[in-house]
Amino acid sequence: MKNWIMVACVMLLVAGCTKYTTPRKVERRITEGTWTISSFTIDGVSVAANYQGYNFSFSETHNVKVGGSFSASGSWELGLNKNPAILYLSFPPVGGLEYLADDWQVTEMARNRMTLQRNDDSGAGGKLVFKK
């Protein structure tokens, strides 16, 4: 019986640990290549189709170039938070980019995938996934 209780406690601890993406990892990977939006939901409604054909290139000088079927530019910054890393995106209010201009928690940062969650308490949930 004691072994089962111990196993259950370890399982709860492992399940409760969230691994966050560090700002250093985001900074290193975000500037590699061109990104597209594969998924974007606002309050559970998919709006990704509105960004079909948009390509995003993040430079080391913290500029963002939007190309493809639409052209614009913006900027990006990383917060000092480490748990989780916060990505600040700034865009002009054109082509739907105003919905991307916000601060986002980086919930996943891989070579070919970046998952962001809107970082606010307003109740207007949003999830954004970039892929290469």
Secondary structure, DSSP 4 states (H G I P E B T S, - for coil): -HHHHHHHHHHHHHHH--PPPPHHHHHHHHTSS-BEEEEEEETTEE-GGGGTTEEEEE-TTSEEEEEESS-EEEEEEE-S--SS-EEEEE--SSTTGGGT-SEEEEEEE-SSEEEEEE--SSS--EEEEEE-
